[in-house]
Amino acid sequence: MQAPAPEVQQVVDKAVARFHCHSTELLAAFLSEVLQWNRTLQLVSRKDPLATCERLLFESLELALNLGLEHGRIADIGSGAGFPGIVWALAFPRVEVTMIERRERRALFLERVCRTLPVENAAAVTIDALDAASRSEFQGAFDLGVTMAVGDPSTLAPAVEAMLAPKGRFVSTIAAKSSAPARVGSGLQLERRVEGEYGCYVFYGRGV
């Protein structure tokens, strides 16, 4: 594994200082992979990819902090470059992450990262969220469903809801100026909306 560029290491060191996370070497290697493959796959913004990676890393860790994340089965819907799925798998070795990504090239990137770092508690599947929700192996299989950078969380809520266990929760980032729907899907109720330091987050549960 090559040493990460100094600017990448600086980003990870800031995250460690702020969130006291572990697996710092692997987090730096992951960001390096994103930046390297971004040139051909456009995983994140090409205008300032390092700044985008920093923001997504800090959002991922801040959301995990608000969840009190330690363990559980997680479905990362539309994982893209691996935020938060890869980040959570590295920072919290007791979680099991399934990254559901409909774009084949991005899913192949995620598979490569899981294989080469390695990330043993995460896997990627190339499938649309709606198709995944109709498959028996995904129905009711997860304690937590998460989406980031999707705009309106109600868009994917029906698919996520079908994949949640009875007491499962759905969390998402949301634009700071947006209001959070009180109810999404058929029965997911808003538990709280959090204005964080690095992002804004909404938390939904079944109300049981």
N, C-alpha and C positions, 0 to 999 in steps of 0.2 A: 504493500500500500504506500503510495507516494505521500510525502509530507504535503499538507494543504498549503495554499498560498497564505502569506502573512495576513492579508485582509480577511480571508475566510476564517482563519484562526481567531482573529480579533472579534469577529461576530460571535463565534461560539463561546469565546471567553466571556463576553458580555452576557450571553444567555446563562452561562454557568453561575456567574456572579449574581444575577438577578433571580434565577429560579432554582439554584442549587441542584441542577440536574446531573445525571451520570452519563456514561458512554460518550464523553466529550470527543475522543478520537474518532469514533464512528460517526458522530454528528458532523464533524468537520469533513470527513470523507464523503458523507452524503451530500453536503452542500457543494463540495467540489465536483461530484458527479452531475448534479443539477446544472451547474454553471458550464461544465464541459459539453454536455449534451444539449444544452439550451441553444447552441449555435445552429443545430440542425433540426431539433424537434420543437423549438419555441415553447419550452415548458413554462417559463415565466416571462415577464416583460423583457424585451430586448433593449429597451432604453436604458435601464439601470438594473440589471439582473441581480447584482449583489444586494442592493437596497431592498429589492422585492423579496429575495430569500430571507433577509434579516427580518423584514416585517412578518412574513409568513411563519418563520421560526418562532418569533416572539408571540404571535397570535396563538400558535399551536400550544405553546407551553403555558400561556396565560389561561387559555381555555381549559387545559388539563388541571391547572391549579384551582380554578373555580369549580370544576367537577369533583375535586378530591380524587382524581384518577389514580388507581393503584392496580386494579386487575379487572378482568371481564372480557367478554367477547364483543368486539367492536366491528361495525361495518362502516368503512369510510367511503361515502358515496361520491363518485366523481373525483377521485383522489388526485388526478393530474400529475403533478411533479412529486407527490408523496407527502403533502401537507394536509392534514396532520398525521396521516397513517404511519409513514416511516419514522417520523419524529417521535410519535408516541411509542412505537414498538421498540425504538432504541432507548428512550428515556425510562420506560416502564416495562421491564422484562416479563412481568406477570400478566400483561395483557395479550390477547390474541386478536390480531387485526386482519380483516379481509378487506382489501382495497378493490372496490367495484368501479371499473373504469371502462367506458364504452369505446374510447378511441384506442385502436389497436397499438399504434406506435408508442403511446404513452404507457399502456399496460405492459408492453414489452420492456420499456425502460424500467418500470417498477419491478418486473420480474428479474431483470438484470441486477438491479441494486440489491434485491433480497438475496440473490445468489452470490454476488461478489463481495459484499461487505464482510460477512453475511448478516442477514436479518432473519433469524430462525423463527420468530414468532409473528411473522407477517407473510401474507401471500396476496398476489394480484390475480384478478380474473377479468377477462375481456368480455364485458356484457353490459347492456343498458340496464339502468336501475329498475325500470318497469318490467323487463324480462326477468331480472333476478328475483323480483318480488313474486313472480308466478311459479318459481321453481321450488319444489318441496324442500330441497336441502337448505334454502335460505329462509323459508317461512318460519317465523318465530324463533330464529336461531341466534339473535343478538341481544345483548344487554343494553347496547348503546348504538345509535345510528348518528353519524356526524356528517355535515356538509360544510364546506367553506367556500366563500366567494360565489354563491349561487344567486345572489340578489334576494328574491322572495323565497323564504323557506317553505311556504305552502306549496310551491311547485312540485317538489319531490316528496312532500310529506306522505301522500298515500302509499308510495312505493316503500318508503322507510318504515311506515307503520306496519305494513304487512310482514316485514322482516324482524320486528321487535318481539322479544319475549313478553309475557303478560305484564311484567313490571319494568319493561324496558323504557328508555328515554331517548328523545331525539333532541340534538343540540345543533345549532347553526350560528355562523356569523351573520351579521345583518348590518346594513348601512347605518351609521350613527344617527342620521336624520330620519330614518324610517321608523314607523310605528310597528310593533309586533302584533300580529293577529292573535286574538284571544284563543282561537281554536284552529287547528290545522288537521288535515286528513279527516277521518270520520270521528275520531275521539281523542285526539291529543290536545291537551289543555296547557296553556301557558302557565308555567310555574314561576318564572322570573326572567327579567331582562337585565343584563349587566353591562354597564358602561365601564369597560376596562381601560387600562392605560394604553393598550396597544390595539384594541378592537372592541366591538360591541357584539354581545352574544345573547342568544335566546335559548331557553330550556323548556322542553315540553315533556309531559308525562300523561299517562292514561287516567290520572285522577283516582287511582285506587290505592 
